Amino acid sequence: MAGIKLTKTELKAQNDALKRFLRFLPMLQLKKQQLQGVIAGIVAKTEEVRDRESRLKKEVDGWVGLLAERPDLVNGLVKLKEVKVSSANIAGVTIPTFESIETETAVIDAWDTPAWLDDAAVAAREYLSLQAQRDVFEEQLRLVESELKQTSQRVNLFEKVKIPRCKEAIRLIKIALGDEQTAAVTRGKIAKSRSPGEPDGEESAA
């Protein structure tokens, strides 16, 4: 492998890296599972809000035609002033959470306006609240899906690239070090076989 030194120092570095990757991988996998669960929860809540919007529309269908008859009263009846949100940290992601909305309702003269106008104001406030909640859930989903994408990429990087590379590098280094050790032993035996023997006693006496 390019860039890998076939040394004991490199072997230790690769072993340390492999241990680190194997320690972090389960954490990343757990985070991925948590994020997937969070996404499922957000999707379910978003669908619930959409269902409530649909039910509200059906509820007002019976008298919504009256609104068209008095546009002077309906226009500007309820205005959205502020969507109040807080923040929460879920699986390491900071997301907005819906708190409430602040609206401004036009002054209604109970003696000079039809009775259904109060119901229209209540329905309008509820509908604005549901829209705001849906917007917040959609932002939550965007943020968590982005985090899930990054986490999934890291899991794949560890599983398919870093860990296999470390294992392969360790295998190659061990082979190289083993070959080097075998060669060193062989050279030692050859050197020993070629060294001159000790002189015997007769030759020493002569």
C-alpha positions as CSV (number, residue, x, y, z in Angstrom):
1,M,0.0,0.0,0.0
2,A,1.3,3.4,-0.9
3,G,2.5,5.6,2.0
4,I,2.8,2.6,4.4
5,K,6.2,2.1,6.0
6,L,7.0,-1.6,6.6
7,T,8.3,-1.0,10.1
8,K,7.4,-1.9,13.7
9,T,6.6,1.8,14.4
10,E,4.2,1.9,11.5
11,L,2.7,-1.4,12.7
12,K,2.0,0.1,16.1
13,A,0.5,3.2,14.5
14,Q,-1.8,1.1,12.4
15,N,-2.9,-1.1,15.3
16,D,-3.7,2.0,17.4
17,A,-5.7,3.5,14.5
18,L,-7.6,0.3,14.1
19,K,-8.5,0.2,17.8
20,R,-9.7,3.8,17.6
21,F,-11.9,3.2,14.5
22,L,-13.3,0.0,16.1
23,R,-14.1,1.9,19.3
24,F,-15.8,4.8,17.4
25,L,-17.8,2.8,14.9
26,P,-20.4,1.4,17.3
27,M,-21.0,5.0,18.6
28,L,-21.6,6.2,15.0
29,Q,-23.9,3.3,14.3
30,L,-25.9,4.0,17.4
31,K,-26.2,7.6,16.5
32,K,-27.4,6.6,13.0
33,Q,-30.1,4.5,14.6
34,Q,-31.1,7.3,16.9
35,L,-31.4,9.8,14.1
36,Q,-33.5,7.4,12.0
37,G,-35.8,7.0,15.0
38,V,-36.0,10.8,15.4
39,I,-36.9,11.2,11.7
40,A,-39.7,8.6,12.0
41,G,-41.1,10.6,15.0
42,I,-40.9,13.9,13.2
43,V,-42.6,12.5,10.1
44,A,-45.4,11.0,12.3
45,K,-45.9,14.4,14.0
46,T,-46.0,16.2,10.7
47,E,-48.6,13.8,9.3
48,E,-50.7,14.4,12.5
49,V,-50.6,18.1,12.0
50,R,-51.6,17.7,8.3
51,D,-54.5,15.5,9.4
52,R,-55.6,18.2,11.9
53,E,-55.4,20.8,9.2
54,S,-57.6,18.6,6.9
55,R,-60.1,18.1,9.7
56,L,-60.3,21.8,10.4
57,K,-60.9,22.6,6.7
58,K,-63.8,20.1,6.7
59,E,-65.2,21.6,9.8
60,V,-65.4,25.1,8.4
61,D,-66.6,23.9,4.9
62,G,-70.2,24.2,6.2
63,W,-70.0,28.0,6.8
64,V,-66.9,29.0,4.9
65,G,-69.1,30.4,2.1
66,L,-70.3,33.1,4.6
67,L,-66.7,34.5,4.6
68,A,-66.9,35.3,0.9
69,E,-70.1,37.3,1.6
70,R,-68.4,39.6,4.1
71,P,-64.8,40.2,2.9
72,D,-64.7,43.5,4.7
73,L,-64.9,41.6,8.0
74,V,-62.7,38.7,7.1
75,N,-59.7,40.4,5.6
76,G,-57.3,41.2,8.4
77,L,-59.5,39.4,10.9
78,V,-56.5,37.5,12.4
79,K,-52.9,38.3,11.7
80,L,-49.8,36.3,12.7
81,K,-47.4,38.4,14.7
82,E,-44.8,35.9,15.9
83,V,-44.0,32.2,16.0
84,K,-42.4,31.4,19.4
85,V,-39.9,28.6,19.3
86,S,-37.3,27.2,21.6
87,S,-34.5,24.8,20.9
88,A,-33.6,21.2,21.9
89,N,-30.7,18.9,21.3
90,I,-31.7,15.5,20.0
91,A,-29.0,12.9,19.1
92,G,-26.4,15.7,18.9
93,V,-28.6,18.0,16.7
94,T,-29.9,21.3,17.8
95,I,-33.4,21.7,16.4
96,P,-36.2,24.3,16.9
97,T,-39.3,23.2,18.9
98,F,-42.7,24.9,18.5
99,E,-44.0,26.7,21.6
100,S,-46.9,28.9,20.5
101,I,-47.9,31.7,18.1
102,E,-48.9,35.2,18.8
103,T,-51.7,36.7,16.8
104,E,-53.5,40.0,16.5
105,T,-57.3,39.8,16.1
106,A,-59.3,42.7,14.8
107,V,-61.7,44.2,17.2
108,I,-65.1,42.5,16.8
109,D,-68.3,44.5,17.6
110,A,-70.6,41.8,18.9
111,W,-73.7,44.0,18.2
112,D,-72.7,44.9,14.6
113,T,-71.2,41.7,13.3
114,P,-72.6,38.2,12.5
115,A,-72.2,35.5,15.2
116,W,-70.1,33.3,13.0
117,L,-67.3,35.8,12.9
118,D,-66.1,34.7,16.3
119,D,-65.9,31.1,15.1
120,A,-64.0,32.3,12.0
121,A,-61.5,34.0,14.2
122,V,-61.0,30.9,16.4
123,A,-60.6,28.7,13.3
124,A,-58.1,31.2,11.7
125,R,-56.0,31.2,14.8
126,E,-56.0,27.4,15.0
127,Y,-55.1,27.1,11.3
128,L,-52.2,29.6,11.7
129,S,-50.9,27.6,14.7
130,L,-51.1,24.3,12.7
131,Q,-49.2,25.9,9.8
132,A,-46.5,27.2,12.1
133,Q,-46.1,23.8,13.8
134,R,-45.8,22.1,10.4
135,D,-43.1,24.6,9.3
136,V,-41.2,23.9,12.5
137,F,-41.4,20.1,12.0
138,E,-40.2,20.5,8.4
139,E,-37.2,22.5,9.6
140,Q,-36.5,19.8,12.2
141,L,-36.7,17.1,9.5
142,R,-34.3,19.1,7.3
143,L,-31.7,19.4,10.1
144,V,-31.9,15.8,11.3
145,E,-31.8,14.4,7.8
146,S,-28.7,16.5,7.1
147,E,-27.0,15.1,10.3
148,L,-28.1,11.5,9.3
149,K,-26.5,11.9,5.9
150,Q,-23.2,13.0,7.5
151,T,-23.3,10.2,10.1
152,S,-24.1,7.6,7.4
153,Q,-21.1,8.8,5.4
154,R,-18.8,8.5,8.4
155,V,-20.1,5.0,9.1
156,N,-19.5,3.9,5.5
157,L,-16.1,5.5,5.6
158,F,-15.1,3.6,8.8
159,E,-16.7,0.3,7.6
160,K,-15.6,0.3,4.0
161,V,-12.4,2.4,3.9
162,K,-10.5,3.1,7.1
163,I,-10.9,-0.2,8.9
164,P,-10.2,-2.4,5.9
165,R,-7.2,-0.3,5.0
166,C,-5.8,-0.6,8.5
167,K,-6.3,-4.4,8.5
168,E,-4.6,-4.7,5.1
169,A,-1.7,-2.5,6.2
170,I,-1.2,-4.5,9.4
171,R,-1.3,-7.7,7.3
172,L,1.3,-6.4,4.9
173,I,3.6,-5.0,7.6
174,K,3.5,-8.3,9.5
175,I,4.4,-10.2,6.4
176,A,7.3,-7.8,5.6
177,L,8.6,-8.0,9.2
178,G,8.3,-11.8,9.2
179,D,10.2,-12.0,5.9
180,E,12.8,-9.6,7.3
181,Q,13.2,-11.7,10.4
182,T,13.5,-14.9,8.4
183,A,16.1,-13.3,6.2
184,A,18.0,-12.1,9.2
185,V,18.0,-15.6,10.7
186,T,19.1,-17.1,7.4
187,R,21.9,-14.6,7.0
188,G,23.1,-15.4,10.6
189,K,23.2,-19.1,9.8
190,I,25.2,-18.5,6.6
191,A,27.6,-16.2,8.4
192,K,28.1,-18.8,11.2
193,S,28.7,-21.6,8.7
194,R,31.4,-19.6,6.9
195,S,33.3,-18.5,10.0
196,P,36.7,-20.4,10.5
197,G,36.8,-23.2,13.1
198,E,38.9,-23.1,16.3
199,P,42.4,-24.7,15.8
200,D,42.8,-28.2,17.3
201,G,45.4,-29.1,20.0
202,E,48.2,-30.5,17.8
203,E,48.2,-27.5,15.6
204,S,48.4,-25.3,18.6
205,A,51.4,-27.3,20.0
206,A,53.3,-27.1,16.8
